[in-house]
């Protein structure tokens, strides 16, 4: 069942997203739906591909590593 959703998003982000959707042959609704499905999906380590399973645990992060801070920093760099 489809349900309409109203979002408030920065104009520049919408323009870039529409352009990306057009370039990839998808609709903006499809991109948003796929993103929401991805972030709400329960992760199970057994669902990982064999190549990715080999990488799990191979990277040692510093004790003071702040994933949220690093993610925010990467997003800010990408959109500046």
C-alpha positions in Angstrom: 0.0 0.0 0.0 1.4 3.4 -1.0 1.1 6.3 1.3 1.9 9.9 0.6 4.7 11.6 2.6 5.5 15.3 2.8 9.1 16.2 3.6 10.8 19.6 4.2 14.3 19.5 2.7 16.8 22.2 1.7 16.2 23.3 -1.9 19.8 22.5 -3.0 19.5 19.0 -1.7 16.3 18.5 -3.6 17.8 19.8 -6.8 20.8 17.5 -6.5 18.6 14.5 -5.6 16.3 15.1 -8.5 19.3 15.3 -10.8 20.8 12.1 -9.4 17.5 10.3 -9.7 17.2 11.4 -13.3 20.8 10.3 -14.1 20.2 6.9 -12.6 16.7 6.4 -14.1 14.9 6.3 -10.8 12.3 8.5 -9.2 13.0 10.6 -6.1 10.3 8.7 -4.3 12.1 5.4 -5.1 15.4 6.8 -3.8 13.8 8.0 -0.5 11.9 4.7 -0.1 15.1 2.6 -0.7 17.0 4.8 1.8 14.4 4.5 4.5 14.2 0.7 3.9 17.9 0.4 4.2 18.3 2.4 7.4 15.4 0.6 9.1 16.5 -2.9 8.1 17.8 -5.1 10.9 21.4 -6.1 10.3 22.4 -9.7 10.7 26.2 -10.5 10.4 25.3 -13.7 8.5 23.7 -11.5 5.8 27.1 -10.1 4.9 28.7 -11.1 1.6 31.7 -13.5 1.9 34.1 -10.7 0.9 32.8 -8.3 3.5 32.9 -11.1 6.2 36.6 -11.4 5.6 37.1 -7.7 6.4 35.0 -7.7 9.6 37.4 -7.1 12.5 40.4 -6.4 10.4 40.4 -2.7 11.1 41.4 -1.6 14.6 40.0 1.8 15.6 41.4 4.0 18.3 39.7 3.7 21.7 38.5 7.3 21.5 37.1 6.9 18.0 33.7 8.7 17.8 31.7 7.3 14.9 29.0 9.9 15.1 31.5 12.7 15.0 33.3 11.2 12.0 30.1 10.6 10.1 29.0 14.2 10.7 32.4 15.5 9.6 32.2 13.5 6.4 28.7 14.7 5.6 29.7 18.3 6.3 32.7 17.9 3.9 30.6 16.4 1.2 28.0 19.1 1.3 30.2 22.2 1.7 
